[in-house]
Amino acid sequence: MRIAILGAGGVGGYYGGLLARAGHPVAMLARAGPHLEALRQRGIEVRTPDETFTAPVAATDDPRQLGEIELAILAVKSYSLPEIVPAVRHLAAGGATILPLLNGVEVNDRLAAAGVPIANQLGGLSRISAARVGPGVVERRSPFQQVVVGELTGGLSERAERIARLLGDAGVGGARASADITADLWRKFAFIATMAAACGLARSPVGPLRTTPLGHLLLERAVGEVIAVARARGVALDADEEAKVVKIIDAMPETMKPSFLLDLESGGPTELDDLSGAVARLGRLAGIETKVHDTAAAALAPLAPAVRRG
């Protein structure tokens, strides 16, 4: 399958490297600079807890040079979506299936509003910790990796199952097709939005928060708000969904910092508007109070550079 990686950072570079090593023609879209030049000269180097390998890829900063693409994996930060949309539209117009692996639950709607047909889109999520650590070099830091894909209209499809199988055959453990990708997206969203809000407000890893009754209550309330908004929007979640998400948070290493907090500490742009901002915004539309996420969105916004939204 001819594959494009739109955003050759940690996540995109990692999955693109696996797919290239498996023999698929992979073209990566990256900004001009040392990273792009390294990709062109020597391919993508992938480091994992178990191995290091290099795979050949094509690389360009011009989407028109990507060629005929069957699958485009979109792996930029949510705040970079507006600048990548023209490339996504271009590939969708050529018949490519678009698989976003971004945080948040509004990505597909934003793509559709920007002119990317829903019929060309799948819903997707990734669970991984990966980072670009040098020009042409990405590193998977987590022992786990998973990609879930599914049709936005629900139900299993040959397209989703074929792409999940392709990823699994390339070495993505836990790759699967989902019959309800919307529910899966909201399950992940409840976790990441809660971690971002609570750890961001506390400027702390999750461990110290969990050790105090009020800190744990903050986490529980943040989870409950996301789940309540999801249910108000008709998302089918289990009756004990809040408890499941809190259990996952309780199992995180004490020193674990969400990527949102790392971005906040670095002084760079953050995904606040796509996390607590989205919970607050969608909560108002659904008539659900989201006091924790309202507070996080208001208190943390002045601390990060403004991000242009499309």
C-alpha positions as CSV (number, residue, x, y, z in Angstrom):
1,M,0.0,0.0,0.0
2,R,1.3,3.5,-0.9
3,I,1.4,5.5,2.4
4,A,1.9,9.1,3.3
5,I,2.9,10.3,6.7
6,L,1.7,13.9,7.3
7,G,3.8,15.0,10.2
8,A,7.1,13.1,10.6
9,G,7.6,13.7,14.3
10,G,7.7,11.0,17.0
11,V,4.4,9.3,16.3
12,G,4.3,9.7,12.5
13,G,7.9,8.9,12.1
14,Y,7.6,5.8,14.3
15,Y,4.6,4.3,12.5
16,G,6.0,5.4,9.1
17,G,9.3,3.6,9.9
18,L,7.5,0.4,10.8
19,L,5.5,0.5,7.6
20,A,8.6,1.3,5.5
21,R,10.5,-1.6,7.0
22,A,7.6,-3.9,6.2
23,G,8.0,-3.1,2.6
24,H,5.4,-0.4,2.0
25,P,6.3,2.7,-0.1
26,V,6.2,5.5,2.5
27,A,6.5,9.2,1.8
28,M,6.8,11.6,4.6
29,L,5.8,15.3,4.6
30,A,8.0,17.3,6.9
31,R,9.0,21.0,7.2
32,A,12.1,22.1,5.4
33,G,15.2,21.9,7.7
34,P,17.7,19.3,9.1
35,H,15.0,16.7,9.8
36,L,13.8,16.7,6.2
37,E,17.3,16.6,4.9
38,A,18.2,13.6,7.1
39,L,15.1,11.7,6.0
40,R,16.1,12.3,2.4
41,Q,19.7,11.3,2.9
42,R,19.5,8.2,5.1
43,G,15.8,7.4,5.8
44,I,14.1,7.3,9.2
45,E,16.0,5.8,12.2
46,V,13.6,4.2,14.7
47,R,14.7,3.4,18.3
48,T,12.5,1.3,20.6
49,P,13.1,-0.3,24.0
50,D,14.1,-3.5,22.1
51,E,15.8,-2.5,18.9
52,T,17.1,0.2,16.6
53,F,16.6,0.1,12.8
54,T,16.7,2.4,9.8
55,A,14.1,2.3,7.0
56,P,14.2,4.0,3.6
57,V,11.5,6.6,3.0
58,A,10.7,9.4,0.5
59,A,10.5,12.8,2.1
60,T,9.3,16.2,0.9
61,D,7.9,19.5,2.1
62,D,5.6,19.7,-0.9
63,P,2.4,17.6,-0.8
64,R,2.2,17.7,-4.5
65,Q,5.4,15.6,-4.6
66,L,3.9,12.8,-2.5
67,G,2.5,11.0,-5.5
68,E,-0.5,8.7,-5.6
69,I,-1.3,7.8,-2.0
70,E,-3.8,5.2,-0.8
71,L,-3.5,5.8,3.0
72,A,-2.5,9.1,4.6
73,I,-1.7,8.9,8.3
74,L,-2.1,12.4,9.9
75,A,0.1,12.7,13.0
76,V,0.6,16.4,13.8
77,K,-0.3,18.1,17.0
78,S,-3.9,19.3,17.0
79,Y,-2.8,22.9,17.0
80,S,-0.9,22.3,13.7
81,L,-4.0,21.0,11.9
82,P,-4.8,24.2,10.0
83,E,-1.5,24.3,8.3
84,I,-1.6,20.7,7.2
85,V,-5.2,20.8,5.9
86,P,-4.3,21.8,2.4
87,A,-2.1,18.7,2.1
88,V,-4.9,16.5,3.5
89,R,-7.4,18.0,1.0
90,H,-5.0,17.3,-1.8
91,L,-4.6,13.7,-0.9
92,A,-8.3,13.1,-0.2
93,A,-9.1,14.6,-3.7
94,G,-6.8,11.9,-5.1
95,G,-8.8,9.2,-3.4
96,A,-6.6,8.6,-0.3
97,T,-8.1,7.4,3.0
98,I,-7.2,9.8,5.8
99,L,-6.4,8.3,9.2
100,P,-5.9,11.0,11.9
101,L,-4.0,10.0,15.0
102,L,-4.5,13.3,16.8
103,N,-5.6,14.0,20.4
104,G,-9.2,15.1,20.9
105,V,-12.7,14.3,19.6
106,E,-13.2,17.1,17.1
107,V,-10.6,16.3,14.5
108,N,-12.8,14.6,11.9
109,D,-15.4,17.4,12.2
110,R,-12.7,20.0,11.7
111,L,-11.3,18.2,8.7
112,A,-14.8,17.9,7.2
113,A,-15.4,21.6,7.8
114,A,-12.2,22.4,6.0
115,G,-13.3,20.4,2.9
116,V,-12.1,16.9,3.5
117,P,-15.0,14.5,2.7
118,I,-16.2,12.4,5.5
119,A,-16.2,9.4,3.1
120,N,-12.4,9.7,2.9
121,Q,-11.9,9.7,6.6
122,L,-11.5,7.1,9.3
123,G,-11.6,7.7,13.0
124,G,-8.3,6.8,14.7
125,L,-6.3,6.9,17.9
126,S,-2.9,5.9,19.0
127,R,-1.6,5.0,22.5
128,I,2.1,5.5,22.5
129,S,4.9,7.7,23.9
130,A,7.2,8.6,21.0
131,A,9.4,11.6,20.3
132,R,11.7,12.9,17.6
133,V,15.1,13.0,19.3
134,G,17.2,14.3,16.4
135,P,17.2,14.9,12.7
136,G,15.8,11.8,11.1
137,V,15.6,9.9,14.4
138,V,12.5,9.0,16.4
139,E,12.2,7.0,19.6
140,R,9.4,5.0,21.1
141,R,9.7,5.4,24.9
142,S,6.7,3.4,26.0
143,P,6.6,-0.4,26.3
144,F,3.2,-0.2,24.7
145,Q,1.9,0.8,21.3
146,Q,-1.6,0.6,19.9
147,V,-3.5,2.0,17.0
148,V,-7.3,1.7,16.8
149,V,-9.2,2.6,13.5
150,G,-12.9,2.6,12.6
151,E,-15.6,4.0,10.4
152,L,-17.1,7.2,11.7
153,T,-20.6,5.8,10.9
154,G,-20.0,2.8,13.1
155,G,-19.7,-0.9,12.4
156,L,-16.8,-2.9,11.1
157,S,-15.7,-2.4,7.5
158,E,-13.3,-4.1,5.2
159,R,-11.3,-0.9,4.9
160,A,-10.8,-0.4,8.6
161,E,-9.9,-4.1,9.1
162,R,-7.5,-4.1,6.2
163,I,-5.6,-1.0,7.6
164,A,-5.6,-2.5,11.1
165,R,-4.2,-5.7,9.7
166,L,-1.6,-3.8,7.7
167,L,-0.4,-2.0,10.9
168,G,-0.4,-5.2,12.9
169,D,1.6,-7.0,10.3
170,A,4.2,-4.1,10.3
171,G,4.7,-4.6,14.0
172,V,2.2,-2.4,15.7
173,G,1.1,-4.5,18.7
174,G,-2.5,-4.1,19.6
175,A,-3.6,-2.7,16.2
176,R,-7.3,-3.3,15.8
177,A,-10.4,-2.2,14.0
178,S,-13.3,-0.8,16.1
179,A,-17.0,-1.2,15.6
180,D,-17.5,2.1,17.6
181,I,-14.5,4.3,17.1
182,T,-16.4,7.3,18.6
183,A,-16.7,5.6,21.9
184,D,-13.0,4.6,21.8
185,L,-12.0,8.2,21.0
186,W,-14.0,9.5,24.0
187,R,-12.5,6.9,26.3
188,K,-9.0,8.0,25.4
189,F,-10.2,11.7,25.6
190,A,-11.5,11.2,29.2
191,F,-8.0,10.1,30.2
192,I,-5.9,12.6,28.4
193,A,-8.1,15.6,29.1
194,T,-8.2,14.8,32.7
195,M,-4.5,14.3,33.0
196,A,-3.8,17.5,31.2
197,A,-6.2,19.5,33.3
198,A,-5.2,18.1,36.7
199,C,-1.5,17.9,36.2
200,G,-1.5,21.2,34.3
201,L,-3.3,23.1,37.2
202,A,-1.0,21.5,39.8
203,R,2.2,21.7,37.6
204,S,2.9,18.3,38.9
205,P,3.3,14.7,37.8
206,V,0.2,12.5,38.6
207,G,1.7,10.8,41.6
208,P,1.5,13.7,44.1
209,L,-2.0,14.4,43.0
210,R,-3.2,10.9,43.8
211,T,-1.8,10.9,47.3
212,T,-4.2,13.6,48.7
213,P,-7.9,13.2,49.0
214,L,-8.7,16.5,47.2
215,G,-6.2,15.8,44.5
216,H,-7.8,12.4,43.8
217,L,-11.2,14.0,43.9
218,L,-10.0,16.6,41.3
219,L,-9.1,13.7,39.0
220,E,-12.4,11.9,39.6
221,R,-14.4,15.1,38.9
222,A,-12.5,15.8,35.7
223,V,-13.1,12.3,34.4
224,G,-16.8,12.5,35.4
225,E,-17.3,15.7,33.4
226,V,-15.9,14.3,30.2
227,I,-18.0,11.1,30.5
228,A,-21.1,13.2,31.2
229,V,-20.5,15.3,28.1
230,A,-20.0,12.2,26.0
231,R,-23.2,10.6,27.2
232,A,-25.1,13.8,26.6
233,R,-23.9,13.6,23.0
234,G,-25.2,10.1,22.7
235,V,-21.9,8.2,22.9
236,A,-22.4,4.7,24.1
237,L,-20.1,4.2,27.1
238,D,-20.2,1.5,29.9
239,A,-22.0,2.3,33.1
240,D,-18.7,2.1,35.0
241,E,-16.7,4.0,32.5
242,E,-15.6,6.7,35.0
243,A,-14.3,4.0,37.4
244,K,-12.4,2.4,34.5
245,V,-10.6,5.6,33.5
246,V,-9.8,6.5,37.2
247,K,-8.3,3.0,37.6
248,I,-6.0,3.6,34.6
249,I,-4.9,6.9,36.1
250,D,-4.3,5.3,39.4
251,A,-2.0,2.7,37.7
252,M,0.2,5.3,36.0
253,P,3.8,5.7,37.3
254,E,4.1,8.4,40.0
255,T,6.5,10.4,37.9
256,M,4.3,10.3,34.8
257,K,3.7,13.8,33.2
258,P,1.2,14.2,30.4
259,S,2.5,15.6,27.1
260,F,0.4,18.7,27.8
261,L,2.4,19.5,30.9
262,L,5.7,18.9,29.1
263,D,4.5,21.4,26.4
264,L,3.5,23.9,29.1
265,E,6.8,23.6,30.9
266,S,8.7,24.1,27.6
267,G,6.8,27.3,26.9
268,G,5.6,26.1,23.5
269,P,2.1,25.8,22.1
270,T,-0.2,23.3,23.8
271,E,-3.4,21.4,22.9
272,L,-5.4,23.1,25.7
273,D,-8.2,24.2,23.3
274,D,-8.6,20.6,22.1
275,L,-8.6,19.1,25.6
276,S,-10.2,21.1,28.5
277,G,-11.2,23.8,26.0
278,A,-13.2,21.2,24.0
279,V,-14.8,19.7,27.2
280,A,-15.9,23.1,28.3
281,R,-17.2,24.1,24.8
282,L,-19.0,20.8,24.1
283,G,-20.4,20.8,27.7
284,R,-22.0,24.1,27.2
285,L,-23.6,22.9,24.0
286,A,-24.9,19.8,25.7
287,G,-26.1,21.7,28.9
288,I,-23.5,19.9,31.1
289,E,-21.5,21.7,33.8
290,T,-17.8,21.2,33.4
291,K,-16.3,23.2,36.3
292,V,-12.9,21.5,36.5
293,H,-12.3,21.8,32.7
294,D,-13.7,25.4,32.6
295,T,-11.2,26.3,35.3
296,A,-8.3,24.6,33.5
297,A,-9.1,26.2,30.2
298,A,-9.3,29.7,31.8
299,A,-6.3,29.4,34.1
300,L,-3.9,27.7,31.7
301,A,-4.6,29.7,28.6
302,P,-2.5,32.7,29.5
303,L,0.5,30.4,30.1
304,A,0.9,29.1,26.6
305,P,1.4,31.0,23.3
306,A,-1.8,31.6,21.3
307,V,-2.5,29.0,18.6
308,R,-4.2,29.9,15.3
309,R,-7.2,27.7,14.8
310,G,-8.7,26.8,11.4
